[in-house]
Amino acid sequence: MKCTVCKGPAVIDVRRHNANFCAEHFLRLCRDQVARAIKDFDMLGRSDRVLVAVSGGKDSLAVWDILLGLGYQVDGLYVGLGIGDYSDSSGGFARAFATERGLHLVEVDLPTDHGFDIPTGARAAKRVPCSACGLSKRHLFDEAARSGGYDVVATGHNLDDEAAVLFGNVLHWQADYLGRQLPVLPARHGFPKKVKPLVRLGEREMAAYCVLRGIDYIVEECPMAAGNKHLGYKEALNAIEAQSPGSKHDFYFGFLDRGSHRFTPDAEVEQRDLGPCERCGVPTTGEVCAFCKLVARATAVPVELGRRT
Amino acid sequence: MKCTVCKGPAVIDVRRHNANFCAEHFLRLCRDQVARAIKDFDMLGRSDRVLVAVSGGKDSLAVWDILLGLGYQVDGLYVGLGIGDYSDSSGGFARAFATERGLHLVEVDLPTDHGFDIPTGARAAKRVPCSACGLSKRHLFDEAARSGGYDVVATGHNLDDEAAVLFGNVLHWQADYLGRQLPVLPARHGFPKKVKPLVRLGEREMAAYCVLRGIDYIVEECPMAAGNKHLGYKEALNAIEAQSPGSKHDFYFGFLDRGSHRFTPDAEVEQRDLGPCERCGVPTTGEVCAFCKLVARATAVPVELGRRT
């Protein structure tokens, strides 16, 4: 197997590009794909202060590494979610990455700062853990970006993640979710801009990137995610991808080209109805935002629920 | 396992309905689901002369049987495609069904009437066999319905089929195909109305229906379909369905409710550009329709290709 670029010995094949790469040209491919995503979707400016949300996993550490390599100003944000040993271990990888490279890592801890962990919060709110976790992270990313004066939050969502989320949204024809499933969400209503620079790269490539760059990351999946629907969607798409390499790319980018705009009005309806949460002030469609409701339930403080009329 | 309706011994469970059925109530379920699809989508009127396209497989023989049971006037149409033993065998099942019940079966034979079979046609036109077969069948169904004075062509596409076609269309975001993927296509431009009365029933149910009604059908899949993408889409959706029963139903009917109308304009653009094929007169977007091009290639008669300007 020879590198498609230099004909030297290849270390990885990328079937959807119908190409093989040596270490040097594979790392260049990854950087080029991120640079192209940033350019195509107008993700980042040179003067932007970027906060990358790092979990200690391959994707988020790789995106931090690549964005730094491309010359952007990027700090990290680690959110402790209180998921037992998994959180201890993932936080260790994030801290080690930052320390070894002299980078600034902002830390937020859900149990310390808000008095509950994800397993407790999910039980109390009768939500699946991934739902309680997702909404908590979104809230805490926003809060950290605002309090730290960052312009943009970057996350490590890769092509496999986005294709699987898209599949779930399409399976249920959730028009509002489809209307806002974009690689960039502009800053508005006090929310920072959000970008996904890895949308042109797959999970397998990000693992290879970390190995080749000597980045240590937590290999285990979150124990709370086992058996969730998102993983089922990934498996189904993996079967399709094995049959026709490039399917995930075409599915996701075909959506952005030819599907997404059809659902924009549904997402805008929701944006129009936003007002400040009466507890924390973030934009929400109800009187109290989903995160404050979760906090109240998880810490057993009663909250009066209602919707703005 | 007890029948959810009568508490007698059940013969089948239908997970997406979270219910079990005895033979009597399962057959009633199948008829009720077809009656509901006919009503919800205004598929058939009592005075319509219906031509059901039968392949000799479970779905098409079942839909013929159910439509007759519901009191509609239905003849069958068998199209011989020249796929070796498979065609001989499938034709035998269709003829036996009709003969045993004293029904009228119209027969058309692609090799006899048009001088080529599907394997030859696919090779000559450099199409995958399922593509050459699909376009041939659509043409021959239309032709038989018009020459026989039928109002409606009914096909045996079930929920599994439609969900898999939808998945393929969504994976590629084929807006024009999505715009016309409906359980009913109205009569227009000389095409008869087309209906899919089995859209509320799955593959497994249709097999059970045939067994319980004593209908002999060809069990083998078409040998030319092995390994095609459609079967891959079915497998992927089966995995999702096993994880969450009802997923296929929600995917397809959610599309009809909340997705389909967004793609209608793309299908209408194509409709607007239709004119008569200069060889056979059917509506087409080019000068010569896809079937006449296939005939020309398969029988080695040169055809001048071009598009209407």
Interface residues (C-beta under 8 A of the other chain):
Chain A: V170 L171 H172 W173 A175 K229 G232 Y233 E235 A236 L237 A239 I240 Q243 S244 S247 D250 F251 G254 F255 D257 R258 G259 R262 F263
Chain B: V170 L171 H172 W173 A175 K229 G232 Y233 E235 A236 L237 A239 I240 Q243 S244 S247 D250 F251 G254 F255 D257 R258 G259 R262 F263
